[in-house]
Amino acid sequence: MIAIGLCLAIIAGGLFTIFLRCAELGNRGGKIILLPIGDFDGRVLDALENDLEKTFNFKVERREAIKVPAETFSRVRGQYSSSQILNKLRGSVALEKQDKMLGITDVDLYTEGLNFVFGEAELGGQMAIISLARLHQSFYSLPENKTLFLERAKKEAVHELGHVFGLAHCPDPECVMHFSNSLLDTDRKSASFCPRCRELWEP
């Protein structure tokens, strides 16, 4: 088992914000909790529940949906702050020590310094969030493609949970932990860990 002390950090694209708490890579146990934030097609949750159980070999549970916190909306940008949503969740969602939680929303997210984010996570922490908004073909005025949409959602979910389990960004463009600067990067990479990240992940 890897026992590397990692300071808790927020990853949103290339942005790191360090917190005064540490976790250990390789800390196993607990479960993955899916938390819908706002209204969207629940079939994506069905697919993610199955995919994440296979990828991480963790039990996956689903909680009742909550509303998107209205105060996290920026009228100037027309987007919601992923960092502010995570802050709200920290203060309102109770988790067991070894549980991990993935918030899933269909609203467009941003963080300071970036035009948008597909997701944000606590590196070595407990919480992450992904946005489905820009994973839809319809966001780009194209016909919807359900298969492509679900594959993108899986990649972003695995990517952000990988951060929660302690994995940083990977230089391999085909690894799921590679940073997606655009949807082209997401479509190019696989939904799997490269050998290096797999070795770090596996106890």
Steps between C-alpha positions, in 0.01 A plus 500: 500500500623848413531720808597835354384798707309740277380844598133549426462707186237613258566414137306688238681482172851616589397687813619376839380646832677346800314428823650419840406135512671187372383164373671184383501355153399138520253547786232243417159416635169682515280562198444740214188715534334657197318824580279649226500880519203641311274327249622285210440162338555235767617243246847653512511412870408140421788478254751670731404283796584188301815643338649638821447176692697317231775761475569555870366175647308705754138477600310790341194655664267769374351776714190706442548800274556843650442841345785690339595767757367823349764711672776327301371649173695783338272737312802650324618165365168317475665200669518336841817494711622143550717609794207665676280195447767275653528737795125480552511120486779483757283683746178309435575142389606248764743232387671213677877544523582267210205589275546691175229713344445607140255781440345496152327799347377610159578870552810661348785540750797733529776581742705817531763530230331259258217547250336175608574167665369152433548432869690573818632276778679492832835331439524224756176623661140382492302714257485571130249639253451465125287695256312323222416826321788510251496124446175524303530533124205739518718748693682553171178506293560144378263200503508312828700176520409304813787252470758775463345700784512206743860421405600862567317496834682182602838650413437818697363306799798265509739794453364704791471197730856412405602837646300428816690172536827691470595484132631817335481591133679262264709600195372200299230647268318165491485458880174594670703716741625724217377858533220589258549854377213446256248234406741380231737391778219315676401321180860410425583338832369168626289435808782293652814568700834469321740237646675763713180638653360150540811403697457804725130428547520129578599414859 
